[in-house]
């Protein structure tokens, strides 16, 4: 699962590598360098709480359990990922759960014809809802962030 930090890093890289070289005005270059600096500072602020990670993991696990129930009796469903231990393992658990949801999406598209259009569409919507629930935990905290420390 891509994080906001990943998106900010990608934007910063694109601005540095693609846009900056094309600017001829020193004023525009200095403005862009200022924007890149802000993006770099924002990346440093993107440390999420353990509670948010637990919320995301719970959403992904619940969704995986629902998918497993919906596909009971169909061979080849992705196996459940192993749990990482404690708070130190939250990042690993989140990565494993997000990867597991990707396995479900891959499985779904590989078995789409055998599922039939209605059932496949229902499962696709379930995958979408699960991913949205995991992202909602992150989005809910963005608006509450305090950026006043950035100077």
C-alpha positions as a Python dict, from the first residue, in 0.01 Angstrom:
ca = {
    (1, 'X'): (0, 0, 0),
    (2, 'X'): (142, 336, -95),
    (3, 'X'): (157, 588, 186),
    (4, 'X'): (127, 964, 175),
    (5, 'X'): (503, 975, 236),
    (6, 'X'): (550, 774, -87),
    (7, 'X'): (330, 1014, -281),
    (8, 'X'): (514, 1318, -144),
    (9, 'X'): (848, 1160, -233),
    (10, 'X'): (728, 1089, -587),
    (11, 'X'): (602, 1444, -631),
    (12, 'X'): (931, 1586, -500),
    (13, 'X'): (1133, 1363, -733),
    (14, 'X'): (923, 1465, -1034),
    (15, 'X'): (963, 1833, -948),
    (16, 'X'): (1341, 1798, -902),
    (17, 'X'): (1408, 1574, -1201),
    (18, 'X'): (1155, 1690, -1458),
    (19, 'X'): (1026, 2037, -1380),
    (20, 'X'): (1327, 2217, -1232),
    (21, 'X'): (1545, 2158, -1538),
    (22, 'X'): (1279, 2313, -1763),
    (23, 'X'): (1250, 2641, -1573),
    (24, 'X'): (1444, 2933, -1713),
    (25, 'X'): (1332, 3206, -1474),
    (26, 'X'): (1534, 3233, -1151),
    (27, 'X'): (1219, 3348, -972),
    (28, 'X'): (1030, 3037, -1087),
    (29, 'X'): (1324, 2815, -991),
    (30, 'X'): (1342, 2964, -641),
    (31, 'X'): (965, 2924, -596),
    (32, 'X'): (986, 2560, -705),
    (33, 'X'): (1279, 2493, -471),
    (34, 'X'): (1069, 2641, -188),
    (35, 'X'): (781, 2407, -275),
    (36, 'X'): (1020, 2109, -283),
    (37, 'X'): (1151, 2207, 59),
    (38, 'X'): (795, 2215, 198),
    (39, 'X'): (731, 1868, 52),
    (40, 'X'): (1050, 1740, 214),
    (41, 'X'): (941, 1880, 551),
    (42, 'X'): (595, 1727, 513),
    (43, 'X'): (753, 1388, 453),
    (44, 'X'): (922, 1416, 790),
    (45, 'X'): (588, 1483, 956),
    (46, 'X'): (428, 1169, 816),
    (47, 'X'): (484, 950, 1118),
    (48, 'X'): (151, 789, 1197),
    (49, 'X'): (29, 674, 1532),
    (50, 'X'): (16, 306, 1624),
    (51, 'X'): (-361, 345, 1670),
    (52, 'X'): (-403, 445, 1306),
    (53, 'X'): (-197, 148, 1189),
    (54, 'X'): (-404, -86, 1407),
    (55, 'X'): (-721, 65, 1260),
    (56, 'X'): (-593, 6, 906),
    (57, 'X'): (-484, -349, 987),
    (58, 'X'): (-824, -423, 1142),
    (59, 'X'): (-1004, -290, 832),
    (60, 'X'): (-789, -498, 599),
    (61, 'X'): (-824, -813, 812),
    (62, 'X'): (-1199, -774, 842),
    (63, 'X'): (-1223, -730, 467),
    (64, 'X'): (-1008, -1034, 406),
    (65, 'X'): (-1230, -1237, 640),
    (66, 'X'): (-1540, -1119, 451),
    (67, 'X'): (-1379, -1211, 120),
    (68, 'X'): (-1288, -1553, 257),
    (69, 'X'): (-1648, -1607, 370),
    (70, 'X'): (-1785, -1489, 33),
    (71, 'X'): (-1556, -1723, -158),
    (72, 'X'): (-1587, -2031, 66),
    (73, 'X'): (-1575, -2343, -144),
    (74, 'X'): (-1379, -2185, -430),
    (75, 'X'): (-1030, -2328, -461),
    (76, 'X'): (-715, -2120, -453),
    (77, 'X'): (-815, -1834, -221),
    (78, 'X'): (-508, -1651, -90),
    (79, 'X'): (-377, -1778, 248),
    (80, 'X'): (-386, -1548, 549),
    (81, 'X'): (-56, -1363, 612),
    (82, 'X'): (132, -1426, 936),
    (83, 'X'): (103, -1165, 1211),
    (84, 'X'): (406, -961, 1309),
    (85, 'X'): (465, -914, 1683),
    (86, 'X'): (373, -605, 1885),
    (87, 'X'): (398, -236, 1798),
    (88, 'X'): (736, -289, 1632),
    (89, 'X'): (561, -522, 1390),
    (90, 'X'): (276, -283, 1303),
    (91, 'X'): (446, -160, 987),
    (92, 'X'): (522, -516, 881),
    (93, 'X'): (167, -630, 962),
    (94, 'X'): (19, -340, 769),
    (95, 'X'): (241, -419, 471),
    (96, 'X'): (144, -786, 489),
    (97, 'X'): (-228, -708, 512),
    (98, 'X'): (-209, -458, 227),
    (99, 'X'): (-18, -711, 19),
    (100, 'X'): (-278, -973, 108),
    (101, 'X'): (-552, -745, -24),
    (102, 'X'): (-350, -721, -345),
    (103, 'X'): (-345, -1102, -356),
    (104, 'X'): (-723, -1100, -325),
    (105, 'X'): (-750, -854, -613),
    (106, 'X'): (-518, -1071, -826),
    (107, 'X'): (-712, -1384, -735),
    (108, 'X'): (-1041, -1215, -814),
    (109, 'X'): (-932, -1115, -1163),
    (110, 'X'): (-780, -1458, -1229),
    (111, 'X'): (-1112, -1625, -1135),
    (112, 'X'): (-1349, -1362, -1275),
    (113, 'X'): (-1490, -1582, -1552),
    (114, 'X'): (-1565, -1870, -1314),
    (115, 'X'): (-1736, -1636, -1066),
    (116, 'X'): (-1988, -1484, -1304),
    (117, 'X'): (-2046, -1115, -1358),
    (118, 'X'): (-2271, -1045, -1059),
    (119, 'X'): (-2060, -1227, -803),
    (120, 'X'): (-1736, -1087, -946),
    (121, 'X'): (-1878, -732, -930),
    (122, 'X'): (-1988, -786, -570),
    (123, 'X'): (-1641, -906, -474),
    (124, 'X'): (-1476, -617, -662),
    (125, 'X'): (-1692, -372, -466),
    (126, 'X'): (-1595, -547, -144),
    (127, 'X'): (-1224, -513, -225),
    (128, 'X'): (-1279, -145, -306),
    (129, 'X'): (-1469, -88, 20),
    (130, 'X'): (-1194, -258, 223),
    (131, 'X'): (-923, -43, 67),
    (132, 'X'): (-1130, 270, 123),
    (133, 'X'): (-1181, 175, 490),
    (134, 'X'): (-806, 134, 537),
    (135, 'X'): (-739, 470, 373),
    (136, 'X'): (-1012, 641, 577),
    (137, 'X'): (-805, 588, 892),
    (138, 'X'): (-523, 786, 732),
    (139, 'X'): (-740, 1056, 576),
    (140, 'X'): (-913, 1124, 906),
    (141, 'X'): (-583, 1218, 1064),
    (142, 'X'): (-453, 1444, 788),
    (143, 'X'): (-698, 1724, 857),
    (144, 'X'): (-608, 1708, 1226),
    (145, 'X'): (-235, 1750, 1162),
    (146, 'X'): (-63, 2056, 1304),
    (147, 'X'): (169, 2211, 1047),
    (148, 'X'): (247, 2520, 1257),
    (149, 'X'): (592, 2385, 1340),
    (150, 'X'): (698, 2416, 975),
    (151, 'X'): (909, 2723, 914),
}
